[in-house]
Protein backbone atom coordinates (compact mmCIF):
# COMPACT_ATOMS: atom_id res chain seq x y z
CA UNK A 1 0.00 0.00 0.00
CA UNK A 2 2.78 2.42 0.93
CA UNK A 3 4.72 1.45 -2.14
CA UNK A 4 1.77 2.11 -4.51
CA UNK A 5 1.11 5.46 -2.81
CA UNK A 6 4.77 6.41 -3.21
CA UNK A 7 4.79 5.36 -6.85
CA UNK A 8 1.57 7.27 -7.53
CA UNK A 9 2.94 10.38 -5.80
CA UNK A 10 6.19 10.24 -7.78
CA UNK A 11 4.32 9.64 -11.01
CA UNK A 12 2.07 12.68 -10.40
CA UNK A 13 5.08 14.82 -9.45
CA UNK A 14 7.05 13.71 -12.50
CA UNK A 15 4.08 14.28 -14.85
CA UNK A 16 3.37 17.68 -13.37
CA UNK A 17 6.98 18.85 -13.58
CA UNK A 18 7.31 17.53 -17.13
CA UNK A 19 4.11 19.32 -18.11
CA UNK A 20 5.23 22.64 -16.66
CA UNK A 21 8.64 22.29 -18.23
CA UNK A 22 7.05 21.79 -21.64
CA UNK A 23 5.10 25.06 -21.24
CA UNK A 24 8.15 27.17 -20.56
CA UNK A 25 9.76 28.83 -23.50
CA UNK A 26 13.14 30.40 -23.56
CA UNK A 27 13.98 33.40 -25.71
CA UNK A 28 14.47 32.44 -29.34
CA UNK A 29 12.74 29.08 -28.90
CA UNK A 30 9.79 28.27 -31.19
CA UNK A 31 6.40 27.66 -29.64
CA UNK A 32 4.26 24.62 -30.47
CA UNK A 33 1.14 26.83 -30.66
CA UNK A 34 0.10 30.11 -32.24
CA UNK A 35 -0.58 33.35 -30.42
CA UNK A 36 1.26 36.16 -28.76
CA UNK A 37 3.94 35.84 -26.14
CA UNK A 38 4.38 38.62 -23.63
CA UNK A 39 6.86 39.24 -20.91
CA UNK A 40 6.00 39.06 -17.24
CA UNK A 41 6.23 42.85 -16.96
CA UNK A 42 3.76 43.36 -19.81
CA UNK A 43 1.38 40.84 -18.21
CA UNK A 44 1.59 42.65 -14.86
CA UNK A 45 0.99 46.00 -16.56
CA UNK A 46 -2.03 44.55 -18.38
CA UNK A 47 -3.40 43.27 -15.07
CA UNK A 48 -2.93 46.73 -13.51
CA UNK A 49 -4.62 48.37 -16.50
CA UNK A 50 -7.52 45.92 -16.23
CA UNK A 51 -7.90 46.91 -12.58
CA UNK A 52 -7.83 50.58 -13.58
CA UNK A 53 -10.52 49.96 -16.20
CA UNK A 54 -12.68 48.23 -13.59
CA UNK A 55 -12.17 51.16 -11.22
CA UNK A 56 -13.01 53.62 -14.01
CA UNK A 57 -16.19 51.69 -14.78
CA UNK A 58 -17.12 51.78 -11.08
CA UNK A 59 -16.48 55.53 -11.05
CA UNK A 60 -18.54 55.96 -14.21
CA UNK A 61 -21.44 54.03 -12.65
CA UNK A 62 -21.13 56.14 -9.50
CA UNK A 63 -21.01 59.32 -11.60
CA UNK A 64 -24.11 58.24 -13.52
CA UNK A 65 -25.93 57.49 -10.27
CA UNK A 66 -24.98 60.91 -8.88
CA UNK A 67 -26.09 62.59 -12.12
CA UNK A 68 -29.44 60.80 -11.94
CA UNK A 69 -29.82 61.77 -8.28
CA UNK A 70 -29.07 65.44 -8.98
CA UNK A 71 -31.35 65.46 -12.03
CA UNK A 72 -34.21 64.03 -9.95
CA UNK A 73 -33.44 66.45 -7.14
CA UNK A 74 -33.47 69.40 -9.54
CA UNK A 75 -36.78 68.26 -11.04
CA UNK A 76 -38.30 67.97 -7.56
CA UNK A 77 -36.95 71.40 -6.57
CA UNK A 78 -38.35 72.90 -9.78
CA UNK A 79 -41.78 71.44 -8.98
CA UNK A 80 -41.64 72.80 -5.43
CA UNK A 81 -40.58 76.23 -6.72
CA UNK A 82 -43.43 76.31 -9.22
CA UNK A 83 -45.87 75.36 -6.47
CA UNK A 84 -44.44 78.04 -4.18
CA UNK A 85 -44.74 80.64 -6.94
CA UNK A 86 -48.37 79.72 -7.56
CA UNK A 87 -49.11 79.81 -3.81
CA UNK A 88 -47.44 83.21 -3.52
CA UNK A 89 -49.39 84.55 -6.52
CA UNK A 90 -52.67 83.32 -5.05
CA UNK A 91 -51.79 84.80 -1.65
CA UNK A 92 -50.94 88.22 -3.13
CA UNK A 93 -54.03 88.21 -5.37
CA UNK A 94 -56.25 87.16 -2.46
CA UNK A 95 -54.77 89.84 -0.21
CA UNK A 96 -55.34 92.47 -2.92
CA UNK A 97 -58.95 91.40 -3.46
CA UNK A 98 -59.56 91.33 0.29
CA UNK A 99 -58.04 94.81 0.59
CA UNK A 100 -60.30 96.09 -2.18
CA UNK A 101 -63.34 94.56 -0.49
CA UNK A 102 -62.42 95.93 2.95
CA UNK A 103 -61.73 99.36 1.47
CA UNK A 104 -65.04 99.28 -0.43
CA UNK A 105 -66.86 98.17 2.69
CA UNK A 106 -65.20 100.95 4.73
CA UNK A 107 -66.09 103.54 2.08
CA UNK A 108 -69.68 102.32 2.01
CA UNK A 109 -69.88 102.46 5.82
CA UNK A 110 -68.34 105.97 5.80
CA UNK A 111 -70.95 107.09 3.26
CA UNK A 112 -73.80 105.66 5.35
CA UNK A 113 -72.42 107.29 8.51
CA UNK A 114 -72.06 110.58 6.61
CA UNK A 115 -75.68 110.41 5.43
CA UNK A 116 -76.94 110.10 8.98
Secondary structure, 3 states (H helix, E strand, C coil): CHHHHHHHHHHHHHHHHHHHHHHCCCCCCCCCCCCCCCCHHHHHHHHHHHHHHHHHHHHHHHHHHHHHHHHHHHHHHHHHHHHHHHHHHHHHHHHHHHHHHHHHHHHHHHHHHHHC
